[in-house]
Amino acid sequence: MLSSPPSQPDLPPSDQPVILGFDPGRRKCGLAVIGVDRTLRYHKVIEAEAAIATIQHLRQQFPISLLVMGDQTTAKDWKQRLNHELVEPLRVVMVDERHSTLQARDRYWQMYPAQGLASLIPQSFRTISRPIDDIVAILLIERYLERLVDEG
C-alpha cells in the first residue's frame, strides 16, 4: 500500500530514484510516479497523443530509473513507440495487468472515500466520476515491487 494523502496526490520532486508506471491505451493513458520508499509523487490520466511528451517532461522533473508498463491490449505497440520516440532510452519492464481495473476501482475508493450520503451506498453501486487509468499505473508499480520481493 502506498503512502499518499488523498488531498495531495502530487508531491514535489526529490533526488530519490522513482519508478514510472504507465497504463497504455488507444485513447488515454494512466501515469504514476512512485519513489522507492513507495511514496506516490504524481498520478494523472492523459490523452494518448500526449503520452510521449508527458513522459519526457516527467523525466526532467523526476529521476526516473525504470518504466513499468501493463502487458495487455496495446502494450507491444507502445513499447516500440517508447523505444523509438523517447530522446533517451528508458528501461521498460512489462507487468501482468489482468484484473487491474477491478482492483483500481477498489483502490479509488480507498484513496477518495465517499463523503456524506454517498458513503451509505454500497461501493459496488457507486460510480466513479473520472477515468482510473492512473490508479492502474500505481497498481502496476506495486505489482512490480511485489514481484521483486517474491523473487528476492
N, C-alpha and C positions, 0 to 999 in steps of 0.2 A: 504494500500500500504506500502511496506517495504522501509526502507531507507538503500540503499547499492549502492555505486558507481559501475558501470559496470566494471571498470578497476580493482577493488579489491573486489571480492565477498567473500573472506575468511578473516575474521578479527581475531585478536589474541583473545585467551580465556579471559574471565573475571570471576569475582566471582558471577555475576548476574545469577539467575536461567534461564535456557533456555529450550526450547521445541524442541524435535527431531521429525522431520517429516519423515515418511517412506512410500514410494510408492512401495509396494512389487510386484515382478513379478517372473515369472518362470526362466527367463534367466538373467534379470538385474533388479536392484532396484534403486530408487532415494532416496537420503538422504538430509536433510536440517536441520540446527540448527539455531534457531531464539531466540533472547533474549526477555524477557517480554517487553522490550522497542521497540520491532518489528525490531530490527537491525539484518540483516542477517549475521550470523557468519561463516557459512560453507554451501556449497552445492556441491553435486557430484553424478554422476551416476556410479554405481559399478556392478560387476558381482554378481549374486545372491548367489553364493557359498561363497563369501567374506562378505556377509551382517552381519552375527552374529559377526565375528571378528572385522569388521569395527565399528559396534555399540559399542562393548566392548571398543575399542580404543577411540571412541568419548566420552564415559562416563568417561574415565580417563582424557580427555582433557577439558571437559566442565561439569558444574554442571547440568546435565540433570534431570529435575524434572518429565518429562512426555514424552511418545512416542505417537504421533498422527499418525494413520495409515488409509489408504483408506480401504473401506469396500467391495470392489468388488473382482473379479477373485480369487486370491489365499489367500485372507486375513485370513480366518479361519485357514488354514494350517500354515501360517506364525505366527499367534498369538500363536498357540500351540508351535511352534518351539521356539519362543522368550521366552515363559514361561518355557520351559524345558532346553534350551541351554544357556541362559544368566546366568552368575555367580551370579549376584544379581537380584532379580525380579525388574521389571520396570512397573509402571502403564501404561497400554495401553488403549487409547481411540480410538474407531472406528469413522470415519467421512465419510459422503456420498461423494463419489468421482465421481459421474456422471458428465459428460461433462468437467471434469478437464483437459483432454488432449487438447481439443479445447481452453480452457481458457489458458492453459500453452503455446500454440503457440503464442497467443496474448502477453502474459507476456514476452516471449522470446524476441520479437521484441521491447518491452519497455526497457528491460534490456540491449539488444545488438542491438541498432538501425542499420539498413542497412547503409552502407557507399558508397559514390561515386555514380556510375551509378545504383547500386543495389537499392538505395533509390528511384529511379524513377519507379521501378517495384512495382505494387500493392502488398500489404502484402500477400494477398490470393494466389498469384502466386509464391512467394518466397519459396525456400526450406531451411529447417533448417539442418545444416551440422552435427548435433550431436543429441543423444537422449536427451529428455527433462524431463525424469522421476524425476530429481532433482527439476525442476521447479514445477512439480506436487506436490512434497513433500512440497514445500513452500506454495502452494495454500491450501493444506490440513491443514497446521497450521493456515493459515489465516481464513479458514472456521471454524475451531475450535474456534478461538478467537472471530470471529463474532457471533458464536452461544452463547458464554458466554455473550457477550454484549446484545444480543437479550433476553436471559433468565434473565439477571440481571435487 
